[in-house]
Amino acid sequence: MNLKTLIQENHSAIIDVRSRGEFMGGHVKGSVNIPLQEITTHLDQLKSMKQPLVLCCASGNRSGQAERYLSQQGIECVNGGSWFEVNSKI
């Protein structure tokens, strides 16, 4: 299943790993903000969400870091890139 289908058919949760300030400046409707530096303390919450998780940030760099870490923890996820990119697929 491709990213657009995951998002449009609501097959996954969207996690925005930017800072709270960045998130407040604009985000994907319905996304959850868990800043990258807080990911490790939210593993149980993330494991309970609809997977695969779609991760996004400003450019795709931080969401790529989150994807690598969460994959190592056994969480199915994909790097959606920038939140603008993910938003355009809705």
mmCIF file as gemmi writes it, N, C-alpha and C atoms, coordinates in Angstrom:
data_model
loop_
_atom_site.group_PDB
_atom_site.id
_atom_site.type_symbol
_atom_site.label_atom_id
_atom_site.label_alt_id
_atom_site.label_comp_id
_atom_site.label_asym_id
_atom_site.label_entity_id
_atom_site.label_seq_id
_atom_site.pdbx_PDB_ins_code
_atom_site.Cartn_x
_atom_site.Cartn_y
_atom_site.Cartn_z
_atom_site.occupancy
_atom_site.B_iso_or_equiv
_atom_site.pdbx_formal_charge
_atom_site.auth_seq_id
_atom_site.auth_asym_id
_atom_site.pdbx_PDB_model_num
ATOM 1 N N . MET Axp A 1 ? 0.848 -1.173 0 1 0 ? 1 A 1
ATOM 2 C CA . MET Axp A 1 ? 0 0 0 1 0 ? 1 A 1
ATOM 3 C C . MET Axp A 1 ? 0.898 1.242 0 1 0 ? 1 A 1
ATOM 4 N N . ASN Axp A 2 ? 0.601 2.162 -0.885 1 0 ? 2 A 1
ATOM 5 C CA . ASN Axp A 2 ? 1.441 3.361 -0.969 1 0 ? 2 A 1
ATOM 6 C C . ASN Axp A 2 ? 1.022 4.414 0.066 1 0 ? 2 A 1
ATOM 7 N N . LEU Axp A 3 ? 1.873 5.4 0.239 1 0 ? 3 A 1
ATOM 8 C CA . LEU Axp A 3 ? 1.661 6.431 1.253 1 0 ? 3 A 1
ATOM 9 C C . LEU Axp A 3 ? 0.331 7.159 1.068 1 0 ? 3 A 1
ATOM 10 N N . LYS Axp A 4 ? 0.014 7.517 -0.15 1 0 ? 4 A 1
ATOM 11 C CA . LYS Axp A 4 ? -1.226 8.247 -0.416 1 0 ? 4 A 1
ATOM 12 C C . LYS Axp A 4 ? -2.438 7.425 0.017 1 0 ? 4 A 1
ATOM 13 N N . THR Axp A 5 ? -2.441 6.138 -0.298 1 0 ? 5 A 1
ATOM 14 C CA . THR Axp A 5 ? -3.544 5.257 0.081 1 0 ? 5 A 1
ATOM 15 C C . THR Axp A 5 ? -3.629 5.121 1.596 1 0 ? 5 A 1
ATOM 16 N N . LEU Axp A 6 ? -2.484 4.952 2.259 1 0 ? 6 A 1
ATOM 17 C CA . LEU Axp A 6 ? -2.471 4.859 3.728 1 0 ? 6 A 1
ATOM 18 C C . LEU Axp A 6 ? -3.14 6.068 4.357 1 0 ? 6 A 1
ATOM 19 N N . ILE Axp A 7 ? -2.815 7.238 3.834 1 0 ? 7 A 1
ATOM 20 C CA . ILE Axp A 7 ? -3.335 8.483 4.405 1 0 ? 7 A 1
ATOM 21 C C . ILE Axp A 7 ? -4.805 8.693 4.034 1 0 ? 7 A 1
ATOM 22 N N . GLN Axp A 8 ? -5.123 8.566 2.76 1 0 ? 8 A 1
ATOM 23 C CA . GLN Axp A 8 ? -6.487 8.849 2.307 1 0 ? 8 A 1
ATOM 24 C C . GLN Axp A 8 ? -7.512 7.869 2.856 1 0 ? 8 A 1
ATOM 25 N N . GLU Axp A 9 ? -7.125 6.629 3.029 1 0 ? 9 A 1
ATOM 26 C CA . GLU Axp A 9 ? -8.065 5.624 3.52 1 0 ? 9 A 1
ATOM 27 C C . GLU Axp A 9 ? -7.966 5.426 5.025 1 0 ? 9 A 1
ATOM 28 N N . ASN Axp A 10 ? -7.234 6.33 5.692 1 0 ? 10 A 1
ATOM 29 C CA . ASN Axp A 10 ? -7.119 6.336 7.143 1 0 ? 10 A 1
ATOM 30 C C . ASN Axp A 10 ? -6.64 4.99 7.692 1 0 ? 10 A 1
ATOM 31 N N . HIS Axp A 11 ? -5.628 4.429 7.04 1 0 ? 11 A 1
ATOM 32 C CA . HIS Axp A 11 ? -5.065 3.152 7.468 1 0 ? 11 A 1
ATOM 33 C C . HIS Axp A 11 ? -3.948 3.317 8.484 1 0 ? 11 A 1
ATOM 34 N N . SER Axp A 12 ? -3.615 4.525 8.852 1 0 ? 12 A 1
ATOM 35 C CA . SER Axp A 12 ? -2.49 4.728 9.762 1 0 ? 12 A 1
ATOM 36 C C . SER Axp A 12 ? -2.647 6.025 10.54 1 0 ? 12 A 1
ATOM 37 N N . ALA Axp A 13 ? -1.888 6.121 11.629 1 0 ? 13 A 1
ATOM 38 C CA . ALA Axp A 13 ? -1.834 7.356 12.404 1 0 ? 13 A 1
ATOM 39 C C . ALA Axp A 13 ? -0.701 8.211 11.841 1 0 ? 13 A 1
ATOM 40 N N . ILE Axp A 14 ? -0.89 9.519 11.852 1 0 ? 14 A 1
ATOM 41 C CA . ILE Axp A 14 ? 0.135 10.451 11.385 1 0 ? 14 A 1
ATOM 42 C C . ILE Axp A 14 ? 0.788 11.091 12.604 1 0 ? 14 A 1
ATOM 43 N N . ILE Axp A 15 ? 2.1 10.91 12.699 1 0 ? 15 A 1
ATOM 44 C CA . ILE Axp A 15 ? 2.864 11.432 13.827 1 0 ? 15 A 1
ATOM 45 C C . ILE Axp A 15 ? 3.812 12.511 13.316 1 0 ? 15 A 1
ATOM 46 N N . ASP Axp A 16 ? 3.679 13.7 13.859 1 0 ? 16 A 1
ATOM 47 C CA . ASP Axp A 16 ? 4.524 14.84 13.495 1 0 ? 16 A 1
ATOM 48 C C . ASP Axp A 16 ? 5.607 14.963 14.56 1 0 ? 16 A 1
ATOM 49 N N . VAL Axp A 17 ? 6.866 14.802 14.16 1 0 ? 17 A 1
ATOM 50 C CA . VAL Axp A 17 ? 7.965 14.788 15.131 1 0 ? 17 A 1
ATOM 51 C C . VAL Axp A 17 ? 8.666 16.141 15.278 1 0 ? 17 A 1
ATOM 52 N N . ARG Axp A 18 ? 8.049 17.205 14.78 1 0 ? 18 A 1
ATOM 53 C CA . ARG Axp A 18 ? 8.619 18.539 14.962 1 0 ? 18 A 1
ATOM 54 C C . ARG Axp A 18 ? 8.385 19.026 16.38 1 0 ? 18 A 1
ATOM 55 N N . SER Axp A 19 ? 9 20.138 16.721 1 0 ? 19 A 1
ATOM 56 C CA . SER Axp A 19 ? 8.802 20.734 18.052 1 0 ? 19 A 1
ATOM 57 C C . SER Axp A 19 ? 7.346 21.191 18.2 1 0 ? 19 A 1
ATOM 58 N N . ARG Axp A 20 ? 6.937 21.4 19.43 1 0 ? 20 A 1
ATOM 59 C CA . ARG Axp A 20 ? 5.565 21.859 19.687 1 0 ? 20 A 1
ATOM 60 C C . ARG Axp A 20 ? 5.297 23.21 19.014 1 0 ? 20 A 1
ATOM 61 N N . GLY Axp A 21 ? 6.292 24.099 19.043 1 0 ? 21 A 1
ATOM 62 C CA . GLY Axp A 21 ? 6.135 25.405 18.4 1 0 ? 21 A 1
ATOM 63 C C . GLY Axp A 21 ? 5.936 25.288 16.905 1 0 ? 21 A 1
ATOM 64 N N . GLU Axp A 22 ? 6.72 24.427 16.273 1 0 ? 22 A 1
ATOM 65 C CA . GLU Axp A 22 ? 6.568 24.213 14.827 1 0 ? 22 A 1
ATOM 66 C C . GLU Axp A 22 ? 5.188 23.64 14.528 1 0 ? 22 A 1
ATOM 67 N N . PHE Axp A 23 ? 4.761 22.682 15.33 1 0 ? 23 A 1
ATOM 68 C CA . PHE Axp A 23 ? 3.465 22.036 15.139 1 0 ? 23 A 1
ATOM 69 C C . PHE Axp A 23 ? 2.339 23.057 15.249 1 0 ? 23 A 1
ATOM 70 N N . MET Axp A 24 ? 2.443 23.957 16.229 1 0 ? 24 A 1
ATOM 71 C CA . MET Axp A 24 ? 1.406 24.973 16.422 1 0 ? 24 A 1
ATOM 72 C C . MET Axp A 24 ? 1.339 25.946 15.245 1 0 ? 24 A 1
ATOM 73 N N . GLY Axp A 25 ? 2.43 26.069 14.504 1 0 ? 25 A 1
ATOM 74 C CA . GLY Axp A 25 ? 2.467 26.941 13.341 1 0 ? 25 A 1
ATOM 75 C C . GLY Axp A 25 ? 1.764 26.358 12.122 1 0 ? 25 A 1
ATOM 76 N N . GLY Axp A 26 ? 1.377 25.11 12.195 1 0 ? 26 A 1
ATOM 77 C CA . GLY Axp A 26 ? 0.681 24.435 11.102 1 0 ? 26 A 1
ATOM 78 C C . GLY Axp A 26 ? 1.008 22.963 11.122 1 0 ? 26 A 1
ATOM 79 N N . HIS Axp A 27 ? 0.003 22.13 10.811 1 0 ? 27 A 1
ATOM 80 C CA . HIS Axp A 27 ? 0.199 20.685 10.832 1 0 ? 27 A 1
ATOM 81 C C . HIS Axp A 27 ? -0.903 19.986 10.042 1 0 ? 27 A 1
ATOM 82 N N . VAL Axp A 28 ? -0.715 18.708 9.853 1 0 ? 28 A 1
ATOM 83 C CA . VAL Axp A 28 ? -1.714 17.891 9.169 1 0 ? 28 A 1
ATOM 84 C C . VAL Axp A 28 ? -2.888 17.687 10.123 1 0 ? 28 A 1
ATOM 85 N N . LYS Axp A 29 ? -4.095 17.94 9.645 1 0 ? 29 A 1
ATOM 86 C CA . LYS Axp A 29 ? -5.292 17.768 10.468 1 0 ? 29 A 1
ATOM 87 C C . LYS Axp A 29 ? -5.351 16.322 10.975 1 0 ? 29 A 1
ATOM 88 N N . GLY Axp A 30 ? -5.538 16.181 12.28 1 0 ? 30 A 1
ATOM 89 C CA . GLY Axp A 30 ? -5.647 14.858 12.886 1 0 ? 30 A 1
ATOM 90 C C . GLY Axp A 30 ? -4.326 14.229 13.272 1 0 ? 30 A 1
ATOM 91 N N . SER Axp A 31 ? -3.224 14.909 12.972 1 0 ? 31 A 1
ATOM 92 C CA . SER Axp A 31 ? -1.91 14.343 13.321 1 0 ? 31 A 1
ATOM 93 C C . SER Axp A 31 ? -1.644 14.535 14.81 1 0 ? 31 A 1
ATOM 94 N N . VAL Axp A 32 ? -0.743 13.707 15.331 1 0 ? 32 A 1
ATOM 95 C CA . VAL Axp A 32 ? -0.348 13.757 16.73 1 0 ? 32 A 1
ATOM 96 C C . VAL Axp A 32 ? 1.081 14.283 16.79 1 0 ? 32 A 1
ATOM 97 N N . ASN Axp A 33 ? 1.314 15.243 17.674 1 0 ? 33 A 1
ATOM 98 C CA . ASN Axp A 33 ? 2.65 15.819 17.816 1 0 ? 33 A 1
ATOM 99 C C . ASN Axp A 33 ? 3.413 15.133 18.933 1 0 ? 33 A 1
ATOM 100 N N . ILE Axp A 34 ? 4.478 14.427 18.544 1 0 ? 34 A 1
ATOM 101 C CA . ILE Axp A 34 ? 5.418 13.846 19.497 1 0 ? 34 A 1
ATOM 102 C C . ILE Axp A 34 ? 6.805 14.248 19.003 1 0 ? 34 A 1
ATOM 103 N N . PRO Axp A 35 ? 7.383 15.303 19.588 1 0 ? 35 A 1
ATOM 104 C CA . PRO Axp A 35 ? 8.698 15.76 19.135 1 0 ? 35 A 1
ATOM 105 C C . PRO Axp A 35 ? 9.734 14.633 19.148 1 0 ? 35 A 1
ATOM 106 N N . LEU Axp A 36 ? 10.643 14.668 18.195 1 0 ? 36 A 1
ATOM 107 C CA . LEU Axp A 36 ? 11.649 13.627 18.036 1 0 ? 36 A 1
ATOM 108 C C . LEU Axp A 36 ? 12.349 13.292 19.349 1 0 ? 36 A 1
ATOM 109 N N . GLN Axp A 37 ? 12.74 14.305 20.106 1 0 ? 37 A 1
ATOM 110 C CA . GLN Axp A 37 ? 13.475 14.052 21.343 1 0 ? 37 A 1
ATOM 111 C C . GLN Axp A 37 ? 12.625 13.381 22.416 1 0 ? 37 A 1
ATOM 112 N N . GLU Axp A 38 ? 11.3 13.284 22.206 1 0 ? 38 A 1
ATOM 113 C CA . GLU Axp A 38 ? 10.41 12.638 23.174 1 0 ? 38 A 1
ATOM 114 C C . GLU Axp A 38 ? 9.94 11.253 22.726 1 0 ? 38 A 1
ATOM 115 N N . ILE Axp A 39 ? 10.335 10.831 21.541 1 0 ? 39 A 1
ATOM 116 C CA . ILE Axp A 39 ? 9.87 9.56 20.974 1 0 ? 39 A 1
ATOM 117 C C . ILE Axp A 39 ? 10.105 8.391 21.937 1 0 ? 39 A 1
ATOM 118 N N . THR Axp A 40 ? 11.275 8.343 22.555 1 0 ? 40 A 1
ATOM 119 C CA . THR Axp A 40 ? 11.61 7.2 23.416 1 0 ? 40 A 1
ATOM 120 C C . THR Axp A 40 ? 10.68 7.074 24.619 1 0 ? 40 A 1
ATOM 121 N N . THR Axp A 41 ? 10.102 8.172 25.061 1 0 ? 41 A 1
ATOM 122 C CA . THR Axp A 41 ? 9.216 8.128 26.23 1 0 ? 41 A 1
ATOM 123 C C . THR Axp A 41 ? 7.762 7.856 25.852 1 0 ? 41 A 1
ATOM 124 N N . HIS Axp A 42 ? 7.478 7.721 24.566 1 0 ? 42 A 1
ATOM 125 C CA . HIS Axp A 42 ? 6.108 7.497 24.093 1 0 ? 42 A 1
ATOM 126 C C . HIS Axp A 42 ? 5.953 6.163 23.36 1 0 ? 42 A 1
ATOM 127 N N . LEU Axp A 43 ? 6.859 5.23 23.579 1 0 ? 43 A 1
ATOM 128 C CA . LEU Axp A 43 ? 6.814 3.965 22.84 1 0 ? 43 A 1
ATOM 129 C C . LEU Axp A 43 ? 5.509 3.21 23.042 1 0 ? 43 A 1
ATOM 130 N N . ASP Axp A 44 ? 5.007 3.122 24.265 1 0 ? 44 A 1
ATOM 131 C CA . ASP Axp A 44 ? 3.753 2.405 24.512 1 0 ? 44 A 1
ATOM 132 C C . ASP Axp A 44 ? 2.591 3.056 23.766 1 0 ? 44 A 1
ATOM 133 N N . GLN Axp A 45 ? 2.539 4.377 23.798 1 0 ? 45 A 1
ATOM 134 C CA . GLN Axp A 45 ? 1.494 5.104 23.08 1 0 ? 45 A 1
ATOM 135 C C . GLN Axp A 45 ? 1.598 4.835 21.581 1 0 ? 45 A 1
ATOM 136 N N . LEU Axp A 46 ? 2.797 4.892 21.037 1 0 ? 46 A 1
ATOM 137 C CA . LEU Axp A 46 ? 3.001 4.673 19.608 1 0 ? 46 A 1
ATOM 138 C C . LEU Axp A 46 ? 2.657 3.241 19.2 1 0 ? 46 A 1
ATOM 139 N N . LYS Axp A 47 ? 3.002 2.285 20.043 1 0 ? 47 A 1
ATOM 140 C CA . LYS Axp A 47 ? 2.694 0.872 19.746 1 0 ? 47 A 1
ATOM 141 C C . LYS Axp A 47 ? 1.193 0.623 19.717 1 0 ? 47 A 1
ATOM 142 N N . SER Axp A 48 ? 0.429 1.41 20.462 1 0 ? 48 A 1
ATOM 143 C CA . SER Axp A 48 ? -1.021 1.213 20.528 1 0 ? 48 A 1
ATOM 144 C C . SER Axp A 48 ? -1.769 1.886 19.37 1 0 ? 48 A 1
ATOM 145 N N . MET Axp A 49 ? -1.08 2.696 18.583 1 0 ? 49 A 1
ATOM 146 C CA . MET Axp A 49 ? -1.719 3.41 17.472 1 0 ? 49 A 1
ATOM 147 C C . MET Axp A 49 ? -1.833 2.535 16.232 1 0 ? 49 A 1
ATOM 148 N N . LYS Axp A 50 ? -2.752 2.95 15.359 1 0 ? 50 A 1
ATOM 149 C CA . LYS Axp A 50 ? -2.955 2.253 14.095 1 0 ? 50 A 1
ATOM 150 C C . LYS Axp A 50 ? -1.678 2.318 13.273 1 0 ? 50 A 1
ATOM 151 N N . GLN Axp A 51 ? -1.16 1.155 12.886 1 0 ? 51 A 1
ATOM 152 C CA . GLN Axp A 51 ? 0.088 1.084 12.127 1 0 ? 51 A 1
ATOM 153 C C . GLN Axp A 51 ? -0.178 0.61 10.71 1 0 ? 51 A 1
ATOM 154 N N . PRO Axp A 52 ? 0.678 0.95 9.785 1 0 ? 52 A 1
ATOM 155 C CA . PRO Axp A 52 ? 1.954 1.628 9.966 1 0 ? 52 A 1
ATOM 156 C C . PRO Axp A 52 ? 1.758 3.113 10.265 1 0 ? 52 A 1
ATOM 157 N N . LEU Axp A 53 ? 2.6 3.627 11.141 1 0 ? 53 A 1
ATOM 158 C CA . LEU Axp A 53 ? 2.595 5.046 11.455 1 0 ? 53 A 1
ATOM 159 C C . LEU Axp A 53 ? 3.186 5.803 10.275 1 0 ? 53 A 1
ATOM 160 N N . VAL Axp A 54 ? 2.629 6.959 9.968 1 0 ? 54 A 1
ATOM 161 C CA . VAL Axp A 54 ? 3.207 7.849 8.963 1 0 ? 54 A 1
ATOM 162 C C . VAL Axp A 54 ? 3.863 8.979 9.739 1 0 ? 54 A 1
ATOM 163 N N . LEU Axp A 55 ? 5.175 9.077 9.605 1 0 ? 55 A 1
ATOM 164 C CA . LEU Axp A 55 ? 5.953 10.08 10.335 1 0 ? 55 A 1
ATOM 165 C C . LEU Axp A 55 ? 6.249 11.267 9.436 1 0 ? 55 A 1
ATOM 166 N N . CYS Axp A 56 ? 6.151 12.471 9.981 1 0 ? 56 A 1
ATOM 167 C CA . CYS Axp A 56 ? 6.471 13.656 9.19 1 0 ? 56 A 1
ATOM 168 C C . CYS Axp A 56 ? 7.149 14.703 10.06 1 0 ? 56 A 1
ATOM 169 N N . CYS Axp A 57 ? 7.776 15.658 9.411 1 0 ? 57 A 1
ATOM 170 C CA . CYS Axp A 57 ? 8.452 16.769 10.108 1 0 ? 57 A 1
ATOM 171 C C . CYS Axp A 57 ? 8.488 17.948 9.137 1 0 ? 57 A 1
ATOM 172 N N . ALA Axp A 58 ? 9.536 18.726 9.156 1 0 ? 58 A 1
ATOM 173 C CA . ALA Axp A 58 ? 9.646 19.868 8.244 1 0 ? 58 A 1
ATOM 174 C C . ALA Axp A 58 ? 10.221 19.46 6.892 1 0 ? 58 A 1
ATOM 175 N N . SER Axp A 59 ? 11.24 18.591 6.909 1 0 ? 59 A 1
ATOM 176 C CA . SER Axp A 59 ? 11.927 18.246 5.656 1 0 ? 59 A 1
ATOM 177 C C . SER Axp A 59 ? 11.988 16.75 5.371 1 0 ? 59 A 1
ATOM 178 N N . GLY Axp A 60 ? 11.726 15.926 6.37 1 0 ? 60 A 1
ATOM 179 C CA . GLY Axp A 60 ? 11.87 14.48 6.224 1 0 ? 60 A 1
ATOM 180 C C . GLY Axp A 60 ? 13.088 13.942 6.951 1 0 ? 60 A 1
ATOM 181 N N . ASN Axp A 61 ? 13.949 14.837 7.448 1 0 ? 61 A 1
ATOM 182 C CA . ASN Axp A 61 ? 15.153 14.41 8.152 1 0 ? 61 A 1
ATOM 183 C C . ASN Axp A 61 ? 14.818 13.829 9.533 1 0 ? 61 A 1
ATOM 184 N N . ARG Axp A 62 ? 14.121 14.591 10.353 1 0 ? 62 A 1
ATOM 185 C CA . ARG Axp A 62 ? 13.775 14.105 11.693 1 0 ? 62 A 1
ATOM 186 C C . ARG Axp A 62 ? 12.833 12.906 11.634 1 0 ? 62 A 1
ATOM 187 N N . SER Axp A 63 ? 11.891 12.931 10.692 1 0 ? 63 A 1
ATOM 188 C CA . SER Axp A 63 ? 10.987 11.783 10.574 1 0 ? 63 A 1
ATOM 189 C C . SER Axp A 63 ? 11.752 10.549 10.106 1 0 ? 63 A 1
ATOM 190 N N . GLY Axp A 64 ? 12.812 10.729 9.332 1 0 ? 64 A 1
ATOM 191 C CA . GLY Axp A 64 ? 13.666 9.606 8.941 1 0 ? 64 A 1
ATOM 192 C C . GLY Axp A 64 ? 14.398 9.033 10.142 1 0 ? 64 A 1
ATOM 193 N N . GLN Axp A 65 ? 14.874 9.901 11.024 1 0 ? 65 A 1
ATOM 194 C CA . GLN Axp A 65 ? 15.53 9.437 12.25 1 0 ? 65 A 1
ATOM 195 C C . GLN Axp A 65 ? 14.537 8.665 13.125 1 0 ? 65 A 1
ATOM 196 N N . ALA Axp A 66 ? 13.324 9.202 13.236 1 0 ? 66 A 1
ATOM 197 C CA . ALA Axp A 66 ? 12.284 8.535 14.03 1 0 ? 66 A 1
ATOM 198 C C . ALA Axp A 66 ? 11.927 7.183 13.413 1 0 ? 66 A 1
ATOM 199 N N . GLU Axp A 67 ? 11.846 7.14 12.089 1 0 ? 67 A 1
ATOM 200 C CA . GLU Axp A 67 ? 11.521 5.876 11.413 1 0 ? 67 A 1
ATOM 201 C C . GLU Axp A 67 ? 12.566 4.805 11.727 1 0 ? 67 A 1
ATOM 202 N N . ARG Axp A 68 ? 13.827 5.153 11.642 1 0 ? 68 A 1
ATOM 203 C CA . ARG Axp A 68 ? 14.89 4.182 11.928 1 0 ? 68 A 1
ATOM 204 C C . ARG Axp A 68 ? 14.785 3.669 13.366 1 0 ? 68 A 1
ATOM 205 N N . TYR Axp A 69 ? 14.606 4.578 14.316 1 0 ? 69 A 1
ATOM 206 C CA . TYR Axp A 69 ? 14.522 4.185 15.716 1 0 ? 69 A 1
ATOM 207 C C . TYR Axp A 69 ? 13.283 3.312 15.973 1 0 ? 69 A 1
ATOM 208 N N . LEU Axp A 70 ? 12.125 3.774 15.513 1 0 ? 70 A 1
ATOM 209 C CA . LEU Axp A 70 ? 10.889 3.037 15.784 1 0 ? 70 A 1
ATOM 210 C C . LEU Axp A 70 ? 10.879 1.672 15.103 1 0 ? 70 A 1
ATOM 211 N N . SER Axp A 71 ? 11.443 1.581 13.923 1 0 ? 71 A 1
ATOM 212 C CA . SER Axp A 71 ? 11.547 0.286 13.239 1 0 ? 71 A 1
ATOM 213 C C . SER Axp A 71 ? 12.377 -0.687 14.07 1 0 ? 71 A 1
ATOM 214 N N . GLN Axp A 72 ? 13.437 -0.19 14.669 1 0 ? 72 A 1
ATOM 215 C CA . GLN Axp A 72 ? 14.279 -1.031 15.532 1 0 ? 72 A 1
ATOM 216 C C . GLN Axp A 72 ? 13.525 -1.494 16.778 1 0 ? 72 A 1
ATOM 217 N N . GLN Axp A 73 ? 12.491 -0.757 17.163 1 0 ? 73 A 1
ATOM 218 C CA . GLN Axp A 73 ? 11.673 -1.116 18.325 1 0 ? 73 A 1
ATOM 219 C C . GLN Axp A 73 ? 10.497 -2.008 17.941 1 0 ? 73 A 1
ATOM 220 N N . GLY Axp A 74 ? 10.426 -2.385 16.667 1 0 ? 74 A 1
ATOM 221 C CA . GLY Axp A 74 ? 9.361 -3.271 16.201 1 0 ? 74 A 1
ATOM 222 C C . GLY Axp A 74 ? 8.072 -2.566 15.827 1 0 ? 74 A 1
ATOM 223 N N . ILE Axp A 75 ? 8.126 -1.259 15.646 1 0 ? 75 A 1
ATOM 224 C CA . ILE Axp A 75 ? 6.941 -0.496 15.265 1 0 ? 75 A 1
ATOM 225 C C . ILE Axp A 75 ? 6.963 -0.293 13.758 1 0 ? 75 A 1
ATOM 226 N N . GLU Axp A 76 ? 5.883 -0.673 13.102 1 0 ? 76 A 1
ATOM 227 C CA . GLU Axp A 76 ? 5.788 -0.508 11.651 1 0 ? 76 A 1
ATOM 228 C C . GLU Axp A 76 ? 5.512 0.961 11.342 1 0 ? 76 A 1
ATOM 229 N N . CYS Axp A 77 ? 6.376 1.57 10.552 1 0 ? 77 A 1
ATOM 230 C CA . CYS Axp A 77 ? 6.231 2.99 10.248 1 0 ? 77 A 1
ATOM 231 C C . CYS Axp A 77 ? 6.887 3.328 8.918 1 0 ? 77 A 1
ATOM 232 N N . VAL Axp A 78 ? 6.496 4.479 8.38 1 0 ? 78 A 1
ATOM 233 C CA . VAL Axp A 78 ? 7.079 4.986 7.136 1 0 ? 78 A 1
ATOM 234 C C . VAL Axp A 78 ? 7.398 6.461 7.301 1 0 ? 78 A 1
ATOM 235 N N . ASN Axp A 79 ? 8.428 6.902 6.607 1 0 ? 79 A 1
ATOM 236 C CA . ASN Axp A 79 ? 8.784 8.314 6.61 1 0 ? 79 A 1
ATOM 237 C C . ASN Axp A 79 ? 7.963 9.004 5.525 1 0 ? 79 A 1
ATOM 238 N N . GLY Axp A 80 ? 7.037 9.845 5.955 1 0 ? 80 A 1
ATOM 239 C CA . GLY Axp A 80 ? 6.193 10.563 4.998 1 0 ? 80 A 1
ATOM 240 C C . GLY Axp A 80 ? 6.852 11.823 4.463 1 0 ? 80 A 1
ATOM 241 N N . GLY Axp A 81 ? 7.998 12.204 5.036 1 0 ? 81 A 1
ATOM 242 C CA . GLY Axp A 81 ? 8.684 13.414 4.594 1 0 ? 81 A 1
ATOM 243 C C . GLY Axp A 81 ? 8.15 14.636 5.314 1 0 ? 81 A 1
ATOM 244 N N . SER Axp A 82 ? 8.047 15.731 4.584 1 0 ? 82 A 1
ATOM 245 C CA . SER Axp A 82 ? 7.578 16.975 5.2 1 0 ? 82 A 1
ATOM 246 C C . SER Axp A 82 ? 6.074 16.908 5.463 1 0 ? 82 A 1
ATOM 247 N N . TRP Axp A 83 ? 5.634 17.664 6.445 1 0 ? 83 A 1
ATOM 248 C CA . TRP Axp A 83 ? 4.201 17.666 6.749 1 0 ? 83 A 1
ATOM 249 C C . TRP Axp A 83 ? 3.402 18.264 5.592 1 0 ? 83 A 1
ATOM 250 N N . PHE Axp A 84 ? 4.026 19.159 4.81 1 0 ? 84 A 1
ATOM 251 C CA . PHE Axp A 84 ? 3.357 19.706 3.622 1 0 ? 84 A 1
ATOM 252 C C . PHE Axp A 84 ? 3.072 18.588 2.626 1 0 ? 84 A 1
ATOM 253 N N . GLU Axp A 85 ? 4.053 17.7 2.455 1 0 ? 85 A 1
ATOM 254 C CA . GLU Axp A 85 ? 3.919 16.577 1.533 1 0 ? 85 A 1
ATOM 255 C C . GLU Axp A 85 ? 2.794 15.64 1.983 1 0 ? 85 A 1
ATOM 256 N N . VAL Axp A 86 ? 2.785 15.317 3.257 1 0 ? 86 A 1
ATOM 257 C CA . VAL Axp A 86 ? 1.737 14.439 3.798 1 0 ? 86 A 1
ATOM 258 C C . VAL Axp A 86 ? 0.386 15.123 3.664 1 0 ? 86 A 1
ATOM 259 N N . ASN Axp A 87 ? 0.314 16.405 3.974 1 0 ? 87 A 1
ATOM 260 C CA . ASN Axp A 87 ? -0.938 17.152 3.876 1 0 ? 87 A 1
ATOM 261 C C . ASN Axp A 87 ? -1.479 17.167 2.45 1 0 ? 87 A 1
ATOM 262 N N . SER Axp A 88 ? -0.584 17.192 1.47 1 0 ? 88 A 1
ATOM 263 C CA . SER Axp A 88 ? -1.02 17.238 0.069 1 0 ? 88 A 1
ATOM 264 C C . SER Axp A 88 ? -1.639 15.919 -0.388 1 0 ? 88 A 1
ATOM 265 N N . LYS Axp A 89 ? -1.456 14.846 0.357 1 0 ? 89 A 1
ATOM 266 C CA . LYS Axp A 89 ? -1.973 13.542 -0.017 1 0 ? 89 A 1
ATOM 267 C C . LYS Axp A 89 ? -3.357 13.281 0.591 1 0 ? 89 A 1
ATOM 268 N N . ILE Axp A 90 ? -3.83 14.214 1.397 1 0 ? 90 A 1
ATOM 269 C CA . ILE Axp A 90 ? -5.144 14.035 2.047 1 0 ? 90 A 1
ATOM 270 C C . ILE Axp A 90 ? -6.241 14.402 1.075 1 0 ? 90 A 1
